[in-house]
Amino acid sequence: MSAHLKPRYLALHFPRLPTDRLQRLRRASSDEAVVTINKYKSAWRLAAINKHAQMLGLQPGLPLADARARFPQLQVIEAEPQHDHALLENIADWCLRYTPLTALSESGGIMLDITGCAHLFGGEVELRADLCQRLKRQGLAVKAAIASTVGVAWAAAHHSRYSLVPEGREAEFLSELPLAALRLPQNMLDALERVGLRSIADVQSRPRAPLTARFGPELLTRLGQALGELQEPI
């Protein structure tokens, strides 16, 4: 890769991959509320939901008993994470049409390094539009976002309505997002919330040494990666 090319990454987030897969296989209805479930601490809970279940106000993590009490006609299918993962791997291979560098990312998504590739498709906006249109025609709900760092692309795809973050605007963009957009573990998010830190702006405005001393290095490592201060190859 030429040294003068500045990195650009495209993150793909599939918010309903498990139910989309089942609907593609005709194992689930596309016109009814469908959920997948898994067992957590001896209780069945919702693992994934389709669009109709979301419109009813259901959310992943809700106990199945509560969901069925509210909506007895709910279509319930046990989760098959191994098959969901296999589909994600197939999608990542399919994405090689856009760049030779693709990888599975956190939270069941895909990351593409599109550095030096976008002009082949007419630009970043055109590349993103073509990719999303093709995936949606395959029956997959998808959110795609482009940025100069892996962290910001991931954050935009999962926690923002923006699909393209201009180079140099990373800090400004991140300041509007919750700390969950830094891909932090839930126990750390809980600890940060207990001391009143909920947004990335709350962390950006504080001295870094005390944060590291209290919460460990991962918080500022993730922030540094998102801001491009630390490298993060896919």
Sequence and secondary structure as in RCSB ss.txt:
>XXXX:A:sequence
MSAHLKPRYLALHFPRLPTDRLQRLRRASSDEAVVTINKYKSAWRLAAINKHAQMLGLQPGLPLADARARFPQLQ
VIEAEPQHDHALLENIADWCLRYTPLTALSESGGIMLDITGCAHLFGGEVELRADLCQRLKRQGLAVKAAIASTV
GVAWAAAHHSRYSLVPEGREAEFLSELPLAALRLPQNMLDALERVGLRSIADVQSRPRAPLTARFGPELLTRLGQ
ALGELQEPI
>XXXX:A:secstr
  TT    EEEEE TTHHHHHHHHTTSS SSS EEEEEEETTEEEEEEE HHHHHTT  TT BHHHHHHH TT E
EEE  HHHHHHHHHHHHHHGGGT S EEEETTTEEEEE TTTGGGGTSHHHHHHHHHHHHHHTT   EEEEESSH
HHHHHHHHH S SB  TT HHHHHTTSBGGGG   HHHHHHHHHTT  BHHHHHTS HHHHHHHH SHHHHHHHH
HHTSS    
